């Protein structure tokens, strides 16, 4: 018998989300049903609501979540009922060309649950990032469940499922920040602040936070920024160079996803430095750079997919750092809310009033 639960649904482009009855099937082969305990309100969910991802409405929103496995389908051996898990949206296949080359974080054949969740009238729902976790219980591929220490509170553990992992990974995995590096982060929302926290963990000695909002710059200091630059009033490229001996940063992480800020990142790095794009652009955006500058400045221009993370490796490690007091995940949680407050949380996010609203169930 399917589970009948309440979930947050986006029925059409730009329309306010609604709380609806959702039917969740019993898990089939390779699938798991997870009782969701907490789910962060991520900007990607707002992108879905606004039609910025695709137009496969209605969407079942939510993807940055932690909870407990309630049931598993045939053939599932990695998780069992009662396991405390963080949901990830890149279930590694283990058999594609990336996995076989020993780079599973680039897996080209990630997968979701085969069965579909529906509205009570049978309308098929499109779960955000294959998860759909603004929901009392959700159906996912078992590989999307990563076991972690249950001592980590759901409201913070779930954040590793998307935004915090994306930022931390952009610094540590993609950017390769290491001891003594000079790092700049452009855009100090949840992902940017996580990149700052990652640079701090990795031992960077200079961490420059850039944003147009002084409140966000104050948040950035809490995560390890040593300097802040308000790019509304100051040229960020010149400021970053001045703060790095005139040379530029070793690694610049762009957490906005706009051509203007990417160009700032490109010119704010040192010769042979690295630019990491973790901010998500929209489809119509284009970038123009002099090819001679791309050649002459050397280094690397990278994009970071999900922080180039391997959930089975990175989630337990980061939970351990949190429990040791070395990673302040609590600082990312501005407020906890109920399922019926997601639309209000989107408005607060749009106004820049919160770092993360987290739905708790």
C-alpha positions as CSV (number, residue, x, y, z in Angstrom):
1,X,0.0,0.0,0.0
2,X,1.3,3.5,-0.8
3,X,2.1,5.9,1.9
4,X,-0.2,9.0,2.0
5,X,1.7,12.0,3.2
6,X,1.9,15.8,3.0
7,X,4.4,17.5,0.7
8,X,5.2,20.9,-0.9
9,X,4.3,21.1,-4.6
10,X,5.0,23.8,-7.2
11,X,2.1,23.4,-9.7
12,X,3.2,26.1,-12.2
13,X,5.9,28.6,-13.1
14,X,6.0,31.4,-10.5
15,X,3.0,30.2,-8.7
16,X,3.1,30.0,-4.9
17,X,3.8,26.5,-3.6
18,X,1.0,24.5,-2.0
19,X,0.8,21.8,0.6
20,X,-0.7,18.7,-1.0
21,X,-1.4,15.1,-0.3
22,X,1.2,12.9,-2.0
23,X,1.2,9.2,-2.6
24,X,4.5,7.5,-2.1
25,X,4.9,3.9,-3.4
26,X,6.4,1.0,-1.4
27,X,10.0,0.8,-2.4
28,X,10.8,-1.4,-5.4
29,X,14.1,-3.0,-6.3
30,X,17.0,-0.7,-5.5
31,X,14.8,1.8,-3.8
32,X,14.2,3.1,-0.3
33,X,11.5,5.1,1.5
34,X,13.0,7.6,3.9
35,X,11.1,9.4,6.8
36,X,12.3,13.0,6.3
37,X,13.3,14.7,9.6
38,X,14.7,18.0,8.1
39,X,15.1,19.7,4.8
40,X,16.9,22.9,4.0
41,X,15.2,25.5,1.7
42,X,17.8,25.8,-1.1
43,X,17.9,28.4,-3.9
44,X,17.6,25.5,-6.4
45,X,14.1,24.8,-5.1
46,X,13.2,28.4,-6.0
47,X,14.8,27.8,-9.4
48,X,12.4,24.9,-9.9
49,X,9.4,26.9,-8.9
50,X,10.4,29.7,-11.3
51,X,10.8,27.3,-14.2
52,X,14.6,27.9,-14.3
53,X,15.5,24.2,-14.4
54,X,12.9,22.8,-16.7
55,X,9.1,22.9,-17.2
56,X,8.2,19.4,-15.9
57,X,5.6,20.7,-13.5
58,X,4.2,19.9,-11.0
59,X,7.4,19.6,-9.0
60,X,7.8,18.1,-5.6
61,X,10.3,20.4,-4.0
62,X,13.0,19.9,-1.4
63,X,16.3,18.0,-1.7
64,X,18.7,19.1,1.1
65,X,17.6,16.6,3.7
66,X,18.3,14.1,6.4
67,X,16.1,11.4,7.9
68,X,15.7,7.7,8.7
69,X,15.3,4.8,6.3
70,X,11.8,3.3,6.8
71,X,11.8,0.6,4.2
72,X,14.0,-0.8,1.4
73,X,13.2,-2.7,-1.8
74,X,14.7,-5.9,-3.2
75,X,18.4,-6.1,-3.6
76,X,19.2,-3.2,-1.3
77,X,22.2,-4.0,1.0
78,X,24.0,-0.7,1.7
79,X,21.2,0.7,3.9
80,X,18.5,-0.9,6.1
81,X,15.4,0.3,8.0
82,X,16.5,2.4,11.0
83,X,19.6,3.8,9.3
84,X,20.1,7.6,9.7
85,X,21.0,9.1,6.3
86,X,21.7,12.2,4.4
87,X,20.1,12.3,1.0
88,X,22.3,13.0,-2.0
89,X,21.3,13.7,-5.5
90,X,24.2,11.9,-7.3
91,X,23.8,8.2,-6.7
92,X,27.1,6.8,-8.0
93,X,26.6,3.9,-10.4
94,X,30.1,2.3,-10.1
95,X,30.2,1.2,-13.7
96,X,30.3,4.3,-16.0
97,X,33.5,5.5,-17.6
98,X,34.1,8.1,-14.8
99,X,33.6,5.5,-12.1
100,X,35.8,3.0,-13.8
101,X,38.6,5.7,-14.1
102,X,38.5,6.1,-10.4
103,X,36.6,9.4,-10.5
104,X,33.2,8.5,-9.1
105,X,32.5,12.1,-8.1
106,X,32.0,12.7,-11.9
107,X,29.7,9.7,-12.3
108,X,27.9,10.1,-15.6
109,X,25.1,7.7,-14.9
110,X,23.7,8.8,-11.5
111,X,20.2,7.5,-11.0
112,X,16.9,8.2,-9.1
113,X,14.0,6.0,-8.0
114,X,12.3,4.2,-10.9
115,X,8.8,4.5,-9.5
116,X,6.9,7.8,-9.4
117,X,5.3,9.7,-6.6
118,X,2.0,11.2,-7.4
119,X,-0.7,13.5,-6.2
120,X,-3.9,11.9,-4.9
121,X,-5.5,12.2,-8.3
122,X,-2.7,10.3,-10.0
123,X,-0.8,13.3,-11.4
124,X,2.9,12.3,-11.6
125,X,5.2,14.6,-9.7
126,X,8.8,15.6,-10.7
127,X,10.9,15.4,-7.5
128,X,13.5,18.2,-7.2
129,X,17.0,16.7,-8.1
130,X,15.4,13.3,-7.9
131,X,14.6,13.6,-4.2
132,X,11.5,15.7,-3.3
133,X,12.1,16.0,0.4
134,X,9.6,18.7,1.5
135,X,7.6,15.6,2.3
136,X,7.0,13.5,5.4
137,X,8.3,10.4,3.6
138,X,10.0,10.3,0.2
139,X,11.0,7.6,-2.3
140,X,14.6,7.6,-3.6
141,X,17.2,5.3,-5.1
142,X,18.9,3.5,-2.3
143,X,22.2,4.9,-3.6
144,X,20.9,8.4,-2.7
145,X,21.0,7.5,1.0
146,X,24.4,8.1,2.7
147,X,24.7,6.7,6.3
148,X,26.1,9.1,8.9
149,X,26.5,9.3,12.6
150,X,23.0,9.9,14.1
151,X,24.6,12.2,16.7
152,X,24.4,15.0,14.1
153,X,21.1,16.9,14.3
154,X,18.9,16.5,11.2
155,X,18.6,20.3,10.7
156,X,22.4,20.6,10.2
157,X,23.2,17.2,8.7
158,X,20.8,17.7,5.9
159,X,22.6,20.8,4.7
160,X,25.5,18.6,3.6
161,X,23.1,17.1,1.0
162,X,23.4,20.2,-1.2
163,X,24.5,23.8,-0.6
164,X,27.0,23.3,2.2
165,X,28.6,20.4,0.4
166,X,28.7,22.4,-2.8
167,X,30.6,25.2,-1.2
168,X,33.0,23.2,1.0
169,X,33.8,20.9,-2.0
170,X,34.4,23.9,-4.3
171,X,37.2,24.9,-2.0
172,X,38.6,21.6,-0.8
173,X,37.9,19.2,-3.7
174,X,37.7,21.4,-6.9
175,X,39.9,24.3,-5.9
176,X,42.4,22.3,-4.0
177,X,42.9,25.0,-1.4
178,X,45.8,24.1,0.9
179,X,47.9,25.5,3.7
180,X,49.0,29.1,3.2
181,X,46.8,29.8,0.2
182,X,45.2,33.1,-0.4
183,X,41.5,32.6,-1.4
184,X,38.7,35.0,-2.5
185,X,35.0,34.0,-2.5
186,X,32.6,36.1,-4.5
187,X,29.0,35.8,-3.2
188,X,28.4,35.1,0.4
189,X,25.1,33.2,0.6
190,X,25.0,29.7,1.9
191,X,27.3,28.2,-0.8
192,X,29.8,31.0,-0.6
193,X,30.0,30.9,3.1
194,X,30.5,27.1,2.9
195,X,33.4,27.8,0.5
196,X,34.8,30.2,3.1
197,X,34.5,27.5,5.8
198,X,36.2,25.0,3.5
199,X,39.1,27.3,2.8
200,X,39.4,27.9,6.5
201,X,39.4,24.1,7.2
202,X,42.1,23.6,4.5
203,X,44.5,26.1,6.1
204,X,44.2,29.2,3.9
205,X,45.8,32.2,5.6
206,X,44.0,34.9,3.7
207,X,40.3,34.5,2.9
208,X,38.6,37.5,1.2
209,X,34.8,37.6,1.2
210,X,33.1,39.7,-1.5
211,X,29.4,40.6,-1.6
212,X,27.1,43.6,-2.1
213,X,25.4,43.1,1.3
214,X,27.2,44.1,4.5
215,X,25.0,41.7,6.5
216,X,26.3,38.8,4.4
217,X,29.8,40.0,4.8
218,X,29.4,39.9,8.6
219,X,28.1,36.3,8.2
220,X,31.2,35.5,6.2
221,X,33.5,36.5,9.0
222,X,31.8,33.9,11.3
223,X,32.9,31.2,8.8
224,X,36.5,32.3,8.6
225,X,36.8,35.3,6.3
226,X,39.8,37.4,7.2
227,X,38.8,40.3,5.0
228,X,35.6,41.6,3.5
229,X,34.9,43.7,0.4
230,X,31.6,45.3,-0.5
231,X,31.7,45.3,-4.3
232,X,28.8,47.7,-4.5
233,X,31.2,50.5,-3.4
234,X,34.7,49.0,-4.1
235,X,36.3,47.4,-7.1
236,X,36.6,43.8,-6.0
237,X,39.5,43.0,-8.4
238,X,41.6,45.9,-7.1
239,X,40.7,45.1,-3.5
240,X,41.7,41.5,-3.8
241,X,45.0,42.4,-5.4
242,X,45.7,44.9,-2.7
243,X,45.0,42.3,0.0
244,X,47.3,39.8,-1.7
245,X,50.5,41.8,-2.2
246,X,49.4,43.1,-5.6
247,X,49.3,39.6,-7.2
248,X,45.7,38.3,-6.8
249,X,44.4,35.2,-5.0
250,X,45.6,31.7,-5.5
251,X,42.0,30.4,-5.7
252,X,38.9,32.5,-6.5
253,X,35.6,30.9,-6.0
254,X,32.6,32.4,-7.8
255,X,29.4,31.5,-5.9
256,X,27.0,33.8,-7.8
257,X,26.8,32.4,-11.3
258,X,26.8,35.6,-13.4
259,X,29.1,36.7,-16.2
260,X,30.0,39.9,-14.4
261,X,31.2,38.2,-11.2
262,X,32.9,35.5,-13.2
263,X,35.0,38.1,-14.9
264,X,35.9,39.6,-11.6
265,X,37.0,36.2,-10.4
266,X,39.0,35.6,-13.6
267,X,41.0,38.9,-13.2
268,X,41.3,38.7,-9.4
269,X,43.4,35.5,-9.4
270,X,47.2,35.4,-9.4
271,X,49.1,34.2,-12.5
272,X,48.6,30.4,-12.7
273,X,45.8,30.7,-10.1
274,X,42.5,28.8,-10.2
275,X,39.0,30.0,-10.7
276,X,36.2,27.8,-9.5
277,X,32.6,28.4,-10.7
278,X,30.1,26.9,-8.2
279,X,27.4,29.5,-8.7
280,X,24.7,28.2,-11.2
281,X,24.1,30.4,-14.3
282,X,20.8,30.5,-16.1
283,X,20.6,29.2,-19.7
284,X,20.7,32.5,-21.5
285,X,23.9,33.7,-19.9
286,X,27.1,34.0,-22.0
287,X,30.7,34.9,-21.2
288,X,33.2,36.7,-23.4
289,X,36.9,36.9,-22.5
290,X,39.9,37.8,-24.6
291,X,41.5,34.5,-25.5
292,X,44.9,36.0,-25.1
293,X,44.1,36.7,-21.4
294,X,43.0,33.1,-20.9
295,X,46.3,31.9,-22.4
296,X,48.5,34.5,-20.8
297,X,47.2,34.2,-17.2
298,X,47.6,30.4,-17.2
299,X,46.2,28.4,-14.3
300,X,42.9,26.6,-14.3
301,X,39.3,27.5,-15.0
302,X,37.0,24.9,-13.3
303,X,33.4,24.3,-12.6
304,X,32.4,22.5,-9.4
305,X,29.6,20.0,-9.7
306,X,28.1,19.3,-6.2
307,X,31.5,20.2,-4.8
308,X,33.0,17.3,-6.7
309,X,32.0,15.3,-3.7
310,X,31.8,11.5,-3.2
311,X,28.9,11.3,-0.6
312,X,30.1,8.0,0.9
313,X,33.5,9.6,1.6
314,X,32.7,13.2,2.3
315,X,29.4,13.2,4.3
316,X,30.7,11.0,7.2
317,X,34.0,13.0,7.3
318,X,32.2,16.3,7.5
319,X,29.8,15.1,10.2
320,X,32.8,14.0,12.2
321,X,34.4,17.5,11.8
322,X,31.1,19.0,13.0
323,X,31.0,16.7,16.1
324,X,34.7,17.7,16.8
325,X,33.7,21.4,16.8
326,X,35.8,22.1,13.7
327,X,32.9,22.8,11.3
328,X,30.2,25.1,12.5
329,X,27.2,23.7,10.6
330,X,24.8,25.2,13.2
331,X,25.8,28.7,12.0
332,X,24.2,28.0,8.6
333,X,20.7,27.5,10.1
334,X,18.9,30.9,10.4
335,X,15.6,29.4,11.4
336,X,13.6,26.2,11.5
337,X,10.1,26.2,10.0
338,X,7.1,24.0,9.2
339,X,6.2,22.5,5.9
340,X,3.5,25.1,5.3
341,X,6.0,28.0,5.6
342,X,8.2,27.2,2.6
343,X,6.7,29.9,0.4
344,X,7.4,32.5,3.1
345,X,11.0,31.1,3.3
346,X,11.4,31.7,-0.4
347,X,10.5,35.3,0.1
348,X,13.0,35.7,2.9
349,X,15.7,34.1,0.8
350,X,14.9,36.4,-2.1
351,X,15.3,39.4,0.3
352,X,18.6,38.1,1.6
353,X,17.3,37.8,5.2
354,X,18.3,34.2,5.8
355,X,21.3,32.0,5.3
356,X,19.2,28.9,5.5
357,X,15.6,28.2,6.5
358,X,15.2,24.5,7.4
359,X,12.0,22.6,7.4
360,X,11.7,20.2,10.4
361,X,9.2,17.4,10.5
